[in-house]
Amino acid sequence: MEHEKSKYLKYLGGAIPLEEAISNQELTEKELADEIVRFYIRTSKQVTKERTKHYQGLLKTAPKSIKIDKISNRWGSCNSHKE
C-alpha cells in the first residue's frame, strides 16, 4: 500500500491539511484550484471582518466599504479622497 503525502495550504502563518480546508473528493485539477481560491476568499472575508471590527473600536471610525475579490494584477489601493 502506497502512502500518499498529505497536501497543505498556507493559512494565517501556518499550514493546514487540504482536506480540512475543502472537500477535494473527485475534483478535477481546475475544480480543485477554484475551490482553493473560494476557500481563501471566504476565510479572508471572515478574518478581515473580525480585524476591522477590532480596529473600528480602537480608532472610533468605520470604513465606508471593504472588498475582497480575485484580482491578479493589483494588490490593493486607497487614496485620501476616500474612493
C-alpha positions as MATLAB code, in Angstrom:
seq = 'MEHEKSKYLKYLGGAIPLEEAISNQELTEKELADEIVRFYIRTSKQVTKERTKHYQGLLKTAPKSIKIDKISNRWGSCNSHKE';
ca = [
       0.000    0.000    0.000;
       1.408    3.325   -1.075;
       1.333    6.155    1.464;
       0.398    9.466   -0.155;
       1.773   12.629    1.480;
      -0.936   14.938    2.695;
      -1.173   18.279    0.902;
      -1.265   21.519    2.859;
      -2.485   25.067    2.329;
      -0.711   28.070    3.794;
      -3.090   29.742    6.210;
      -2.562   32.541    8.748;
       1.178   31.999    9.033;
       0.920   28.224    9.264;
      -0.280   25.290    7.238;
      -3.496   23.292    7.344;
      -4.232   19.991    5.617;
      -6.030   20.454    2.322;
      -8.814   18.095    3.374;
      -9.584   20.349    6.392;
      -9.994   23.381    4.140;
     -12.041   21.885    1.313;
     -13.689   18.691    0.217;
     -11.440   17.605   -2.639;
     -13.073   14.287   -3.417;
     -13.028   13.531   -7.122;
     -12.362   17.079   -8.286;
     -10.501   17.877  -11.451;
      -7.351   19.977  -11.135;
      -9.295   23.063  -12.296;
     -12.153   22.421   -9.845;
      -9.657   21.929   -7.019;
      -7.905   25.218   -7.878;
     -11.279   27.016   -7.936;
     -12.202   25.531   -4.535;
      -8.888   26.679   -3.070;
      -9.494   30.229   -4.351;
     -13.009   30.175   -2.848;
     -11.552   28.974    0.480;
      -9.046   31.845    0.593;
     -11.653   34.457   -0.385;
     -14.180   33.138    2.149;
     -11.687   32.989    5.017;
     -10.077   36.325    4.158;
     -13.503   37.970    4.330;
     -14.069   36.405    7.748;
     -10.668   37.425    9.133;
     -10.919   40.929    7.647;
     -14.368   41.404    9.188;
     -13.096   40.350   12.625;
      -9.995   42.546   12.470;
     -11.925   45.524   11.082;
     -14.375   45.275   13.961;
     -11.476   45.225   16.435;
      -9.733   48.275   14.962;
     -13.004   50.089   14.386;
     -13.495   50.131   18.147;
      -9.949   51.290   18.827;
      -9.917   54.008   16.168;
     -13.538   55.123   16.661;
     -14.161   55.094   12.928;
     -15.528   52.692   10.345;
     -14.541   52.012    6.753;
     -17.003   53.011    4.055;
     -16.559   49.637    2.379;
     -14.243   46.662    2.172;
     -13.996   44.499   -0.927;
     -12.197   41.214   -1.391;
     -12.138   39.962   -4.972;
      -9.949   37.781   -7.116;
      -7.676   40.263   -8.868;
      -4.448   39.080  -10.413;
      -2.815   42.387  -11.259;
      -3.438   44.652   -8.261;
      -2.735   44.116   -4.547;
      -4.882   46.921   -3.201;
      -5.352   50.616   -3.285;
      -6.578   53.578   -1.302;
      -6.478   57.332   -1.570;
      -7.144   60.437    0.518;
     -10.403   61.114   -1.373;
     -11.996   58.048    0.292;
     -12.531   56.339   -3.045;
];
